[in-house]
């Protein structure tokens, strides 16, 4: 009986490890491919790249739900699609575009570190705009995140103000989407695949015209001047396919791990992305810059741990007053990473 009890536990651990590894693989690959597209292929059109990702995600979500039957379709009233889903899709679109814009101008290591600022922007937005109050432990856990971001920004050797601002505004968009999800999607238990199914087509519709007007001429010129056009297009389309696979992998990893494991592995994933990007692109990183990145990631892990402790305390004493951060269900957890994609993350 004892061996029988150990076998399911070992199987669950193996499943969690495999889920985390494939999540890391898809996430890091998408980031590296996007940077490769902007830097090596000289395809400097972030709106078009984002549009390709949305189209691939729309097709992938349709196949996953209607053909593969991976998840049942969550029915949404036509009126709610415009009143609830469309505003979320707009913020979702802005976040993805800004992430790709920042990736064009700044190194992966710097962009990933800035994106780790999202917990701080979420708390600050809820405090300033929605007048929510948080325990001192939440505020204290944000100190290393803010300090790490400041140190990284000051010591970044490849600093670009436009890329920096795009990444910071992207953090605000990520936080806004997370906060809006609580109110706009109230009553719908969305998972990551259904979220992409409804949001990606709207995001494509929102972005298609701006992409054609702002980047259409440049894309056409790139087609005529770039060497090895077929291999370049395969890489661009491949990044779109992998972007959808990333969302699918998030669904898998959330249902295979606990909230704490998801939080820690998410921060370790950033470290892996930074290391791999440095090995490929060899962007200069100073010692103080690496220390700032490390402090930020430790701060994010500490923030997740503090929030988890507070959630446990709330679960044990449901009638007691506490922080505005309630315990997240798995469906709510699935909503958060989609903005990254691109992480945005629990």
C-alpha positions in Angstrom: 0.0 0.0 0.0 2.9 2.3 0.8 4.5 1.7 -2.6 1.1 2.3 -4.2 0.9 5.7 -2.5 4.4 6.7 -3.6 3.8 5.9 -7.2 1.0 8.5 -7.8 3.1 11.1 -5.9 6.1 10.4 -8.1 4.0 10.5 -11.2 2.6 13.8 -10.1 6.0 15.2 -9.5 7.2 14.0 -12.9 4.2 15.6 -14.5 4.9 18.9 -12.8 8.5 18.9 -13.8 7.7 18.1 -17.4 5.0 20.8 -17.4 7.4 23.4 -16.1 10.2 22.4 -18.6 7.9 22.6 -21.6 6.6 26.0 -20.4 10.1 27.2 -20.0 11.0 25.9 -23.4 8.1 27.5 -25.2 8.5 30.8 -23.4 12.2 31.2 -23.9 12.0 30.1 -27.5 9.3 32.6 -28.3 11.3 35.5 -26.7 14.5 34.5 -28.5 12.8 34.0 -31.8 11.2 37.5 -31.6 14.5 39.1 -30.7 16.1 37.2 -33.6 13.4 38.4 -36.0 14.0 42.0 -35.0 17.8 41.9 -34.7 19.1 39.2 -37.1 16.4 39.1 -39.8 16.1 42.9 -39.7 12.3 42.6 -39.6 11.8 45.7 -37.5 8.0 45.6 -37.5 6.6 44.8 -34.0 3.0 45.5 -35.0 3.2 43.0 -37.8 4.9 40.4 -35.7 2.2 40.8 -33.0 -0.5 40.5 -35.6 1.0 37.3 -36.9 0.9 36.0 -33.3 -2.7 36.9 -32.9 -3.7 35.2 -36.1 -1.9 32.0 -35.2 -3.4 32.1 -31.7 -6.9 32.5 -33.1 -6.5 29.5 -35.5 -4.7 27.4 -32.8 -7.5 28.1 -30.2 -10.2 27.2 -32.7 -8.4 23.9 -33.5 -7.8 23.1 -29.8 -11.5 23.6 -28.8 -13.4 22.5 -31.9 -11.1 19.9 -33.4 -9.0 18.5 -30.7 -11.6 19.0 -28.0 -8.9 19.9 -25.5 -11.3 22.1 -23.6 -15.1 22.7 -23.9 -16.1 26.0 -25.4 -17.3 28.5 -22.8 -20.3 30.2 -24.3 -20.4 34.0 -24.1 -23.4 36.1 -24.9 -22.9 38.3 -28.0 -23.5 41.4 -26.0 -20.9 40.4 -23.4 -18.4 39.8 -26.2 -18.4 43.5 -27.0 -19.0 44.9 -23.4 -16.6 42.6 -21.6 -14.3 40.7 -24.0 -13.5 43.6 -26.4 -12.1 46.0 -23.7 -10.0 43.1 -22.3 -8.8 42.3 -25.8 -7.8 46.0 -26.4 -5.6 46.0 -23.3 -4.3 42.5 -24.1 -3.3 43.8 -27.6 -1.6 46.9 -26.2 0.4 44.7 -23.8 1.7 42.3 -26.4 2.5 45.1 -28.9 4.5 47.0 -26.2 6.3 43.9 -25.3 7.5 43.4 -28.9 8.3 47.1 -29.3 10.5 47.0 -26.2 12.1 43.8 -27.4 13.1 45.6 -30.6 15.0 48.3 -28.8 16.4 46.7 -25.6 18.1 43.4 -24.8 16.0 40.4 -23.6 17.7 40.5 -20.2 16.7 44.1 -19.6 13.1 43.7 -21.0 12.5 40.6 -18.8 13.7 42.3 -15.7 11.4 45.3 -16.3 8.5 43.0 -16.9 9.1 41.6 -13.4 8.0 45.0 -12.2 4.4 44.0 -12.9 3.5 43.0 -9.2 4.4 46.5 -8.1 2.4 48.2 -10.8 -0.6 46.0 -10.0 -0.6 46.9 -6.3 0.0 50.6 -7.0 -2.8 50.8 -9.5 -5.2 49.1 -7.3 -4.3 51.4 -4.4 -4.4 54.7 -6.5 -7.2 54.0 -8.9 -9.4 51.4 -7.2 -8.7 52.6 -3.6 -7.8 49.2 -2.4 -5.7 48.8 0.8 -2.9 46.3 1.4 -1.1 44.9 4.4 2.3 46.3 5.2 3.8 42.9 4.3 2.7 43.3 0.6 4.3 46.8 0.5 7.5 45.5 2.1 7.8 42.7 -0.4 7.8 45.2 -3.2 10.9 47.0 -2.0 13.4 44.6 -3.5 11.5 44.5 -6.8 11.6 48.3 -7.1 15.2 48.5 -5.9 16.3 45.8 -8.3 14.6 47.5 -11.2 16.3 50.8 -10.4 19.7 49.2 -10.1 19.2 47.3 -13.3 18.1 50.4 -15.2 20.9 52.7 -14.0 23.6 50.1 -14.8 22.1 48.9 -18.1 24.8 49.2 -20.8 22.4 49.0 -23.7 19.8 51.4 -22.3 17.3 52.8 -24.7 14.7 55.2 -23.4 12.0 54.3 -26.0 12.4 50.6 -25.3 12.4 51.2 -21.5 9.2 53.3 -21.7 7.5 50.7 -23.9 8.3 48.0 -21.4 7.2 50.1 -18.4 3.9 51.0 -20.0 3.5 47.3 -20.9 3.7 46.5 -17.2 0.9 49.0 -16.6 -1.1 47.3 -19.4 -0.5 43.9 -17.8 -1.6 45.1 -14.4 -4.7 46.8 -15.9 -5.7 43.6 -17.7 -5.3 41.5 -14.5 -7.4 44.0 -12.6 -10.1 44.4 -15.2 -10.4 40.6 -15.5 -11.8 40.5 -12.0 -14.7 42.8 -12.9 -15.3 42.4 -16.6 -15.1 38.6 -16.7 -17.1 38.1 -13.5 -19.4 35.1 -13.9 -17.3 33.4 -16.6 -14.8 30.7 -15.6 -12.3 31.2 -18.4 -9.3 29.0 -18.9 -6.3 30.1 -20.9 -7.4 28.4 -24.2 -10.9 30.0 -24.1 -9.4 33.3 -23.2 -7.2 33.2 -26.4 -10.2 31.9 -28.4 -12.2 35.0 -27.6 -9.5 37.7 -27.3 -7.1 36.8 -30.2 -9.6 37.5 -33.0 -10.5 40.9 -31.4 -6.9 41.7 -31.0 -6.2 40.9 -34.7 -9.1 43.1 -35.7 -7.8 46.0 -33.5 -4.2 45.7 -34.7 -4.6 44.8 -38.4 -5.3 48.3 -39.7 -2.6 50.1 -37.7 -0.1 47.5 -38.7 -0.9 47.9 -42.4 -0.9 51.7 -42.2 2.3 52.1 -40.1 4.4 49.2 -41.3 2.9 48.0 -44.6 5.3 49.9 -46.8 8.3 48.8 -44.8 7.2 45.1 -44.8 6.8 45.2 -48.6 10.2 46.8 -49.0 11.7 44.1 -46.7 10.2 41.4 -48.9 12.1 42.8 -52.0 15.4 43.4 -50.3 15.9 40.6 -47.8 17.9 37.5 -48.7 16.5 34.0 -47.9 13.0 35.2 -47.7 11.5 31.7 -47.4 13.5 30.8 -44.3 12.8 34.2 -42.7 9.0 33.7 -43.2 9.2 30.3 -41.7 10.9 31.8 -38.6 8.3 34.6 -38.4 5.3 32.2 -38.8 7.0 29.7 -36.4 7.1 32.3 -33.7 3.4 32.8 -34.1 2.7 29.1 -33.8 4.9 28.8 -30.7 3.2 31.8 -29.2 0.0 29.9 -29.2 1.7 26.8 -27.9 3.0 28.9 -25.0 -0.6 29.7 -24.0 -1.5 26.0 -24.2 1.6 25.2 -22.1 0.4 27.7 -19.5 -2.9 25.8 -19.2 -0.9 22.5 -18.7 1.5 23.9 -16.1 -1.2 25.6 -14.0 -3.1 22.3 -13.7 0.1 20.4 -12.8 1.6 22.6 -10.2 0.7 24.5 -7.0 0.5 28.3 -6.9 3.8 28.5 -5.0 5.6 26.2 -7.5 4.1 28.2 -10.4 5.4 31.5 -8.9 8.9 30.2 -8.2 9.2 28.5 -11.6 8.0 31.6 -13.3 10.8 33.7 -11.8 13.4 31.0 -12.5 12.1 31.0 -16.1 13.0 34.7 -16.4 16.6 33.8 -15.2 16.7 31.1 -17.9 15.5 33.5 -20.6 18.2 36.1 -19.5 21.0 33.4 -19.6 20.0 31.9 -22.9 19.5 35.3 -24.6 23.0 36.4 -23.4 24.6 33.2 -24.7 23.0 33.8 -28.1 23.1 37.6 -28.6 26.1 38.4 -26.2 24.7 41.7 -25.1 27.0 43.3 -22.5 25.9 42.8 -18.9 27.8 44.5 -16.1 28.2 42.8 -12.7 25.9 45.4 -11.0 23.3 44.9 -13.7 23.3 41.1 -13.1 23.0 41.8 -9.3 20.0 44.1 -10.0 18.3 41.5 -12.1 18.9 38.9 -9.3 17.5 41.2 -6.6 14.4 41.8 -8.8 13.7 38.1 -9.3 14.3 37.3 -5.6 11.9 40.1 -4.8 9.2 38.7 -7.1 9.6 35.3 -5.5 9.3 36.9 -2.0 6.2 38.8 -3.1 4.6 35.6 -4.3 5.5 33.8 -1.1 4.0 36.7 1.0 0.8 36.7 -1.0 0.5 33.0 -0.6 0.9 33.2 3.2 -1.8 35.9 3.3 -4.1 33.8 1.2 -3.6 30.8 3.5 -4.4 33.1 6.5 -7.5 34.3 4.8 -8.6 30.8 4.0 -8.2 29.8 7.7 -10.1 32.9 8.9 -12.5 33.9 6.1 -14.3 36.5 8.2 -11.2 38.4 9.2 -10.1 41.6 7.4 -7.1 41.3 5.2 -5.4 42.4 2.0 -7.2 42.9 -1.2 -5.4 39.9 -2.7 -7.7 37.0 -2.4 -6.8 33.4 -3.0 -6.7 32.7 -6.7 -8.6 29.9 -8.3 -6.9 28.0 -11.1 -9.1 29.8 -13.7 -8.0 33.1 -12.3 -4.4 32.0 -12.4 -4.8 31.1 -16.1 -5.9 34.6 -16.9 -2.7 36.3 -15.6 0.1 34.7 -17.7 -1.6 35.4 -21.0 -0.6 38.9 -21.2 2.8 37.7 -21.7 2.9 35.9 -22.7 4.2 37.1 -22.4 3.9 36.7 -17.8 3.1 38.2 -17.0 2.8 36.0 -14.1 1.3 34.9 -10.8 
